[in-house]
Amino acid sequence: INIQRNFLYYIIKIIFSIFLILFLAWSVFWIGPKELESRITTSIVCFLALVAYNFVIDNEIPKLGYLTFMDWVIMISYIFCALPTAISIFLYQLNTKKYDVLELNNYIRFIGLILYFALLSAVGLIILA
């Protein structure tokens, strides 16, 4: 018996939606570092959306005794969805101490997403090996 899983379904319906939520969470770095309330609200709403989305897709993911690539994507996404909140608070604290955080903010804006995809690629290569 040859059984195949339709992986395109998981990419389009699950992974793409998670990437979209993460992109919105990291979009807080295009808001000024002085506007802490806007940044925190946006990042926390995105984190809660990711949690809610996880409940929605829970029935779509097989229950296994080991971690699949999809499980790793979800776990790493939780971490990277929570990071903008913590980083925003840190940058706001630095900004109140008269440090210029705009350059650091611009650097974090891109390095975070690059690090996310690099981490997912590394996990994918380890799982496939």
PASE-451289 format. One record per residue (C-alpha): residue number from 1; residue in one letter; x, y, z. Coordinates in steps of 0.02 Angstrom, whole numbers, plus 50000, padded with zeros to 5 digits. Layout:
N
nr; rest; u; v; w
NUM; A; X; Y; Z $
...
//
This chain:
129
nr; rest; u; v; w
1; I; 50000; 50000; 50000 $
2; N; 50071; 50167; 49948 $
3; I; 50008; 50309; 50058 $
4; Q; 50058; 50489; 50030 $
5; R; 50017; 50643; 50130 $
6; N; 49967; 50800; 50036 $
7; F; 50105; 50914; 50103 $
8; L; 50047; 51062; 49998 $
9; Y; 49893; 51073; 50109 $
10; Y; 50003; 51097; 50264 $
11; I; 50111; 51227; 50178 $
12; I; 49966; 51332; 50114 $
13; K; 49841; 51314; 50256 $
14; I; 49954; 51304; 50408 $
15; I; 50133; 51363; 50380 $
16; F; 50086; 51512; 50272 $
17; S; 49962; 51573; 50403 $
18; I; 50092; 51556; 50540 $
19; F; 50217; 51655; 50434 $
20; L; 50087; 51791; 50408 $
21; I; 50054; 51807; 50595 $
22; L; 50241; 51814; 50627 $
23; F; 50266; 51947; 50495 $
24; L; 50132; 52052; 50580 $
25; A; 50214; 52024; 50750 $
26; W; 50383; 52083; 50683 $
27; S; 50302; 52232; 50597 $
28; V; 50308; 52321; 50766 $
29; F; 50488; 52367; 50723 $
30; W; 50419; 52487; 50592 $
31; I; 50331; 52580; 50733 $
32; G; 50437; 52706; 50827 $
33; P; 50524; 52640; 50985 $
34; K; 50443; 52779; 51088 $
35; E; 50269; 52712; 51050 $
36; L; 50276; 52567; 51172 $
37; E; 50088; 52546; 51191 $
38; S; 50060; 52523; 51004 $
39; R; 50205; 52402; 50990 $
40; I; 50153; 52297; 51140 $
41; T; 49971; 52292; 51086 $
42; T; 50016; 52235; 50910 $
43; S; 50140; 52102; 50965 $
44; I; 50028; 52031; 51102 $
45; V; 49878; 52024; 50985 $
46; C; 49985; 51928; 50860 $
47; F; 50044; 51809; 50996 $
48; L; 49864; 51778; 51050 $
49; A; 49815; 51752; 50868 $
50; L; 49951; 51621; 50853 $
51; V; 49889; 51533; 51009 $
52; A; 49710; 51536; 50944 $
53; Y; 49767; 51475; 50774 $
54; N; 49858; 51332; 50858 $
55; F; 49693; 51277; 50936 $
56; V; 49611; 51284; 50764 $
57; I; 49744; 51178; 50678 $
58; D; 49765; 51057; 50823 $
59; N; 49652; 50928; 50741 $
60; E; 49746; 50941; 50576 $
61; I; 49915; 50891; 50647 $
62; P; 49942; 50707; 50687 $
63; K; 49973; 50662; 50869 $
64; L; 50142; 50576; 50873 $
65; G; 50265; 50529; 51008 $
66; Y; 50404; 50631; 50927 $
67; L; 50423; 50806; 50857 $
68; T; 50393; 50829; 50672 $
69; F; 50451; 50977; 50568 $
70; M; 50277; 51052; 50588 $
71; D; 50293; 51040; 50778 $
72; W; 50462; 51128; 50769 $
73; V; 50389; 51265; 50658 $
74; I; 50251; 51295; 50785 $
75; M; 50368; 51295; 50936 $
76; I; 50496; 51410; 50856 $
77; S; 50356; 51523; 50797 $
78; Y; 50293; 51543; 50975 $
79; I; 50465; 51600; 51030 $
80; F; 50486; 51720; 50885 $
81; C; 50310; 51787; 50908 $
82; A; 50346; 51827; 51091 $
83; L; 50516; 51908; 51056 $
84; P; 50449; 52072; 50984 $
85; T; 50360; 52108; 51148 $
86; A; 50516; 52082; 51252 $
87; I; 50627; 52175; 51129 $
88; S; 50505; 52321; 51121 $
89; I; 50509; 52339; 51309 $
90; F; 50699; 52329; 51309 $
91; L; 50714; 52461; 51172 $
92; Y; 50592; 52575; 51262 $
93; Q; 50696; 52562; 51421 $
94; L; 50854; 52603; 51324 $
95; N; 50766; 52748; 51240 $
96; T; 50713; 52823; 51407 $
97; K; 50896; 52820; 51461 $
98; K; 50937; 52935; 51314 $
99; Y; 51013; 52803; 51202 $
100; D; 50978; 52816; 51016 $
101; V; 50891; 52652; 50979 $
102; L; 50833; 52686; 50801 $
103; E; 50984; 52601; 50724 $
104; L; 50965; 52451; 50838 $
105; N; 50779; 52445; 50799 $
106; N; 50815; 52445; 50612 $
107; Y; 50945; 52307; 50634 $
108; I; 50826; 52197; 50736 $
109; R; 50689; 52224; 50607 $
110; F; 50780; 52115; 50480 $
111; I; 50895; 52006; 50582 $
112; G; 50749; 51930; 50678 $
113; L; 50661; 51863; 50525 $
114; I; 50825; 51805; 50448 $
115; L; 50867; 51713; 50609 $
116; Y; 50694; 51634; 50612 $
117; F; 50709; 51563; 50436 $
118; A; 50889; 51509; 50466 $
119; L; 50835; 51416; 50623 $
120; L; 50692; 51331; 50530 $
121; S; 50811; 51282; 50390 $
122; A; 50934; 51209; 50515 $
123; V; 50797; 51109; 50601 $
124; G; 50735; 51049; 50431 $
125; L; 50909; 50991; 50382 $
126; I; 50933; 50901; 50548 $
127; I; 50765; 50813; 50534 $
128; L; 50798; 50760; 50354 $
129; A; 50972; 50694; 50395 $
//
